[in-house]
Amino acid sequence: MVTSAVEAPVAPINPWRGIWFHPQAAIRRVIERGPGGAVLALAIIGGISTVLFEAVALAGPADLPPLSLAAVCFGIGAVFGIVSLYVNAALIRITGALLRGKASFGDLRAALAWGQVPLIASLCIMLVLFGVDQVYGALPASGQRESALTMGLAVGLFIAAILQLWSFFLSIRTIGAVQSFSFLLTVVNLALTFVLILPLMLAVRVFAFQPYSIPSGSMAPTLMVGDYMFASKFAYGYGRYSAPIDLGFKGRILDGEPKRGDVVVFRLHSNPNTDYVKRVIGLPGDEVQVKEGGVVLNGQPLAREKLGDAVAHNPQGQMNVTRYRETLPDGRSYETYRSATGATFGDTGITYKVPAGEYFVLGDNRDNSDDSRFSRVGYIYHDDLVGRAAAIFYTRAEPEPGHSAWERLFRAIR
């Protein structure tokens, strides 16, 4: 008598465990059961993990941000995770439709969110790094312990990087599963999505905000070497240099005038290929002179308050400086540096009368700035303005003693 073997039923895959090595089966199980609230939770966790990882990776494991800044990163990461989930799902659905993809908007949100499960582990590692850093930071200084801590943080950061890459790979597999695409076709889907995102990124860069890095100390202490800032492109309207290429037209669209004290990004007539950043001191019709690092505006010296001594960090080396708070006639104030030796590198000796349609600009680091005091720069033409410096969004600046570089993060530029 022959008996037939009856196969035992296969237990449904648990998506939390299966997503790591069986992402396609796991996401199908998720879709069958309904994604539920886990989608938003995973998006938030993924966004927080990504923002924290990028912050620590840019700074280096030996310079973790303080807990107060980590809390800010949590908030930014949560918003970033949710927004990117919906935007990416919408764009992937649009490009996937061209390839006959079958996934709905909800399915793609689930696929993207569940692909970020490894970022839960990445976030846990980041939190452990912060905890260890806080505990060791409260202990007496020890060179050997500091070396061990730096090594441990570097290893933790490396593992977190592997989890970030693993999450990206899983997202490809989960998207392919809901779209009924092969791995190669999924990559094509994502490549088309990137092509679709490029015009959006370009539009933001041209019409809204453009990122810049600060390579010199001419605007210290307002902008330090290692700062990364956003410039508002709409503050003064749009001109020939608003786009990545020279548009070649004269005048400005939606024109706006800079105010005295604005920190502006501009090009030089003599060097239109390089962006510069300085502070507007003289408006058209103003008379400007610089004496001992201070400004005489229309015959009246600007009020200056001595704040103390500091060390300016420049690519050429350190420089001992004296800090001042300079106040404009309208009450707007900002800090400036002057060489602690009392050298008068930037005294003009003459009074400049600013022509119509042009501006007189100075660096806040008065003895280490190439600006309108010198013929190579001269007055700045209105048409050569690019935008107004708005805020510091990241920094690797060398901090002053007793301060942290992270204190500069998310600081509005005044």
MOWO-V251886 format. One record per run of one state. SS is the DSSP state (h for helix, s for strand, l for the rest). FROM is the first residue (numbers start at 1). TO is the last residue. If there is no record, write none. Layout:
SS_FROM_TO, SS_FROM_TO
This chain:
l_1_14, h_15_18, l_19_22, h_23_33, l_34_37, h_38_59, l_60_66, h_67_98, l_99_104, h_105_114, l_115_117, h_118_137, l_138_142, h_143_179, l_180_182, h_183_207, l_208_208, s_209_213, l_214_226, s_227_232, l_233_237, s_238_238, l_239_252, s_253_253, l_254_262, s_263_266, l_267_275, s_276_282, l_283_286, s_287_291, l_292_293, s_294_297, l_298_299, s_300_301, l_302_302, s_303_314, l_315_316, s_317_327, l_328_332, s_333_339, l_340_351, s_352_353, l_354_357, s_358_362, l_363_364, s_365_365, l_366_379, s_380_381, h_382_384, s_385_395, l_396_404, h_405_408, l_409_410, s_411_412, l_413_414
